[in-house]
C-alpha cells in the first residue's frame, strides 16, 4: 500500500507543478485540483484538496524570484485553506496522509523540470533546499544527464554554508568529483577537494582525503600525496580512513614493512577508542596482517562484474607452466638479435584477438587504439579457458598492456597480475641472450612485441614489486643496449629510492656520452653525488642540469607550483617546463627526504 501511495503522491505532485506553472496563482491552481487532481487518487477529491495547500506552500515561484508563497495553517474553526468554504476542522484537518510530505519535494521536481537560463537563475537564487539539490543531482546523474548533474551539484557544494549539507551527501560529492574527472575539469576538482579538506564537514573530509591522495598517486606524485596525508592527519587525527590511506601511500613509496607496522598501530589505537563497527575492525585487522593482499581483495570486491574473471585470471597466472621457446636468431651479418613470430603463435593470437578485439597503438610506447576494458569479462573468461594463448608473446603483450593500464598504479596488484608475466618474459629474454651478444633493436623483426611488454611490466611493477621491476629493467638494458625504452632513467630512480647511491652514480655516468641525456639522469646524478657528499662534483652536475632545463630547480624547490602538462601523446620536450614538472612529480619526495637537499638546490637557483 505504501508503494501505491508514493506513486500517487509523485503523480499528483508532478501534475500540480505543471498546473502551478500556468499562472502561479493559488486560485487557478485550486481550480485544477478540483477538476483533475482527484485522478491521481482514484477519484478522492478530499485527498487532492488536502495535499494541494501543502505542495503550494513549498513550490518555488518564478514570479517571486524563486521564493515560495507559503500559506498559514488555519485554526480549527477558521475557513479551510483549500477554499472549500468549510471550516478547517470539518475539511482538510480530517485527512491523514500515509507518510510525511517531504519539505523539498516541489523544489526537487522543479529542478528536474527547469532548463537553461531558468535552471541557472533558480540555482543562483540560492533558495533551493540542500536536500532538493541532492536528490535532483543524483537523479540527473543516474539518468546520464552529466551536465545537469554537475550544474545542480555544484550549487550543493558551493561552500557557502557547509552546515546545511545532509549527511547523505557523500555519494553526490563523489559523483561530482567523477564528473569533473571525466570532463577534464582538473582545477575545479582540485579546488573542491581543497575546500572540503579545509572547511567542509567531517563526514566529507575522509572522502576528500581519499580522493586527493588517489589523484596524486595516480599521477605518480608521491610528494603531493604525502603532503595531502599530513594535512589530513592534522584535520582528522582519529579518522579510520587515515589507516587505509597511509597503507596505500607507504606501499606506493615501496615501504611494505612500514605499511604493516603503521596499519597495526592504527588498529590498536582505534580498537581502544571503541567507535568502530565490526566490519571496520575486521578490515583494519586484515590490513595490519597483510596490507597489500587486503587492498587487493578490496579492489576485487569493488570491481563487481570484473571480480570473478579477475580472480580466475589470478589463478591462471599463478599456475602458468614454463614459457615455451620462441624463434630468436642472430643476424649473420650484423649480429643483431631478431625475434620472428611462428605460425603457431600467429594462430594463437588470431584466436585471442577474436575476443580481445583491440589493437596496440604502435605510434606510442604503451597504449591501445581503443579501450580494452569494454568487453573485459569476455576476453578474461576466454583466456582462462585457453591458457595456451599465453604461449604467444603478442598475446602476453596485449594482456600486459591492458593490466598495466588499469592496475599498474596500484602496487598491491603487481604480485598477482604482473609478476607471473614478467617471469614469462624473462624466460624469452634468456633465450634471446643465449643466441649471442647482439642487440635486440626495437625496429627489427618482431622485437617490439618483447620490448613493449618489458616496458609495460617494468612500469607496472615499479611500485608493487620494485626489486623485480629493477631486475627486469636491467635485463632489458643488457639486451637492448641502445636503451630504446628509456629504462636507464627508471633504474636510476629506483636505485636512489633504495639509497643505493654509488650504483646510481655509476649508472648515471654510463650515459654521460651516449647523446640521450634527459633531465632525470642529470638530476639523479646530482642527487647521488650530494648524498655521497661529493659537493664539488654535485655542483658541477647542477650546472649541467641548468644548462639542460632552466625550470628544473624552480619547480623542485617550489611547494605548490602550477602544473605543466605534457603533449596529448604523453611526450614532453627536452628543456621544457613540462619536463621539469614531470620530474618533480616522480622524484621530489626523494629530494625532500634527503636532509638539506632542497635548501642546497634553493641556494643554486
C-alpha positions, 0 to 999 in steps of 0.5 A, spaced: 500 500 500 505 504 501 508 503 494 501 505 491 501 511 495 508 514 493 506 513 486 500 517 487 503 522 491 509 523 485 503 523 480 499 528 483 505 532 485 508 532 478 501 534 475 500 540 480 507 543 478 505 543 471 498 546 473 502 551 478 506 553 472 500 556 468 499 562 472 502 561 479 496 563 482 493 559 488 486 560 485 487 557 478 491 552 481 485 550 486 481 550 480 485 544 477 485 540 483 478 540 483 477 538 476 483 533 475 487 532 481 482 527 484 485 522 478 491 521 481 487 518 487 482 514 484 477 519 484 478 522 492 477 529 491 478 530 499 485 527 498 487 532 492 484 538 496 488 536 502 495 535 499 494 541 494 495 547 500 501 543 502 505 542 495 503 550 494 506 552 500 513 549 498 513 550 490 518 555 488 515 561 484 518 564 478 514 570 479 517 571 486 524 570 484 524 563 486 521 564 493 515 560 495 508 563 497 507 559 503 500 559 506 498 559 514 495 553 517 488 555 519 485 554 526 480 549 527 474 553 526 477 558 521 475 557 513 479 551 510 485 553 506 483 549 500 477 554 499 472 549 500 468 554 504 468 549 510 471 550 516 478 547 517 476 542 522 470 539 518 475 539 511 482 538 510 484 537 518 480 530 517 485 527 512 491 523 514 496 522 509 500 515 509 507 518 510 510 525 511 510 530 505 517 531 504 519 539 505 523 539 498 519 535 494 516 541 489 523 544 489 526 537 487 521 536 481 522 543 479 529 542 478 528 536 474 523 540 470 527 547 469 532 548 463 537 553 461 537 560 463 531 558 468 535 552 471 541 557 472 537 563 475 533 558 480 540 555 482 543 562 483 537 564 487 540 560 492 533 558 495 533 551 493 533 546 499 540 542 500 536 536 500 532 538 493 539 539 490 541 532 492 536 528 490 535 532 483 543 531 482 543 524 483 537 523 479 540 527 473 546 523 474 543 516 474 539 518 468 546 520 464 544 527 464 552 529 466 551 536 465 545 537 469 548 533 474 554 537 475 550 544 474 545 542 480 551 539 484 555 544 484 550 549 487 550 543 493 557 544 494 558 551 493 561 552 500 557 557 502 554 554 508 557 547 509 552 546 515 546 545 511 549 539 507 545 532 509 549 527 511 547 523 505 551 527 501 557 523 500 555 519 494 553 526 490 560 529 492 563 523 489 559 523 483 561 530 482 568 529 483 567 523 477 564 528 473 569 533 473 574 527 472 571 525 466 570 532 463 577 534 464 575 539 469 582 538 473 582 545 477 575 545 479 576 538 482 582 540 485 579 546 488 573 542 491 577 537 494 581 543 497 575 546 500 572 540 503 579 538 506 579 545 509 572 547 511 567 542 509 564 537 514 567 531 517 563 526 514 566 529 507 573 530 509 575 522 509 572 522 502 576 528 500 582 525 503 581 519 499 580 522 493 586 527 493 591 522 495 588 517 489 589 523 484 596 524 486 598 517 486 595 516 480 599 521 477 605 518 480 606 524 485 608 521 491 610 528 494 603 531 493 600 525 496 604 525 502 603 532 503 595 531 502 596 525 508 599 530 513 594 535 512 589 530 513 592 527 519 592 534 522 584 535 520 582 528 522 587 525 527 582 519 529 579 518 522 579 510 520 580 512 513 587 515 515 589 507 516 587 505 509 590 511 506 597 511 509 597 503 507 596 505 500 601 511 500 607 507 504 606 501 499 606 506 493 613 509 496 615 501 496 615 501 504 611 494 505 614 493 512 612 500 514 605 499 511 604 493 516 607 496 522 603 503 521 596 499 519 597 495 526 598 501 530 592 504 527 588 498 529 590 498 536 589 505 537 582 505 534 580 498 537 581 502 544 577 508 542 571 503 541 567 507 535 568 502 530 563 497 527 565 490 526 566 490 519 571 496 520 575 492 525 575 486 521 578 490 515 583 494 519 585 487 522 586 484 515 590 490 513 595 490 519 596 482 517 597 483 510 596 490 507 597 489 500 593 482 499 587 486 503 587 492 498 587 487 493 581 483 495 578 490 496 579 492 489 576 485 487 570 486 491 569 493 488 570 491 481 563 487 481 562 484 474 570 484 473 571 480 480 570 473 478 574 473 471 579 477 475 580 472 480 580 466 475 585 470 471 589 470 478 589 463 478 591 462 471 597 466 472 599 463 478 599 456 475 602 458 468 607 452 466 614 454 463 614 459 457 615 455 451 621 457 446 620 462 441 624 463 434 630 468 436 636 468 431 642 472 430 643 476 424 649 473 420 651 479 418 650 484 423 649 480 429 643 483 431 638 479 435 631 478 431 625 475 434 620 472 428 613 470 430 611 462 428 605 460 425 603 457 431 603 463 435 600 467 429 594 462 430 594 463 437 593 470 437 588 470 431 584 466 436 585 471 442 584 477 438 577 474 436 575 476 443 580 481 445 578 485 439 583 491 440 589 493 437 596 496 440 597 503 438 604 502 435 605 510 434 606 510 442 610 506 447 604 503 451 597 504 449 591 501 445 587 504 439 581 503 443 579 501 450 580 494 452 576 494 458 569 494 454 568 487 453 573 485 459 569 479 462 569 476 455 576 476 453 578 474 461 573 468 461 576 466 454 583 466 456 582 462 462 579 457 458 585 457 453 591 458 457 595 456 451 594 463 448 599 465 453 604 461 449 604 467 444 608 473 446 603 478 442 598 475 446 602 476 453 603 483 450 596 485 449 594 482 456 600 486 459 598 492 456 591 492 458 593 490 466 598 495 466 593 500 464 588 499 469 592 496 475 599 498 474 598 504 479 596 500 484 602 496 487 598 491 491 596 488 484 603 487 481 604 480 485 598 477 482 597 480 475 604 482 473 609 478 476 607 471 473 608 475 466 614 478 467 617 471 469 614 469 462 618 474 459 624 473 462 624 466 460 624 469 452 629 474 454 634 468 456 633 465 450 634 471 446 641 472 450 643 465 449 643 466 441 649 471 442 651 478 444 647 482 439 642 487 440 635 486 440 633 493 436 626 495 437 625 496 429 627 489 427 623 483 426 618 482 431 622 485 437 617 490 439 612 485 441 618 483 447 620 490 448 613 493 449 611 488 454 618 489 458 616 496 458 609 495 460 611 490 466 617 494 468 612 500 469 607 496 472 611 493 477 615 499 479 611 500 485 608 493 487 614 489 486 620 494 485 626 489 486 623 485 480 621 491 476 629 493 477 631 486 475 627 486 469 629 493 467 636 491 467 635 485 463 632 489 458 638 494 458 643 488 457 639 486 451 637 492 448 643 496 449 641 502 445 636 503 451 630 504 446 625 504 452 628 509 456 629 504 462 636 507 464 632 513 467 627 508 471 633 504 474 636 510 476 630 512 480 629 506 483 636 505 485 636 512 489 629 510 492 633 504 495 639 509 497 643 505 493 647 511 491 654 509 488 650 504 483 646 510 481 652 514 480 655 509 476 649 508 472 648 515 471 655 516 468 654 510 463 650 515 459 654 521 460 656 520 452 651 516 449 647 523 446 640 521 450 641 525 456 634 527 459 633 531 465 632 525 470 639 522 469 642 529 470 638 530 476 639 523 479 646 524 478 646 530 482 642 527 487 647 521 488 653 525 488 650 530 494 648 524 498 655 521 497 657 528 499 661 529 493 659 537 493 664 539 488 662 534 483 654 535 485 655 542 483 658 541 477 652 536 475 647 542 477 650 546 472 649 541 467 642 540 469 641 548 468 644 548 462 639 542 460 632 545 463 632 552 466 625 550 470 628 544 473 630 547 480 624 552 480 619 547 480 623 542 485 624 547 490 617 550 489 611 547 494 605 548 490 607 550 483 602 550 477 602 544 473 605 543 466 602 538 462 605 534 457 603 533 449 596 529 448 601 523 446 604 523 453 611 526 450 614 532 453 620 536 450 627 536 452 628 543 456 621 544 457 617 546 463 613 540 462 619 536 463 621 539 469 614 538 472 614 531 470 620 530 474 618 533 480 612 529 480 616 522 480 622 524 484 621 530 489 619 526 495 626 523 494 629 530 494 625 532 500 627 526 504 634 527 503 636 532 509 638 539 506 637 537 499 632 542 497 635 548 501 642 546 497 638 546 490 634 553 493 641 556 494 643 554 486 637 557 483 
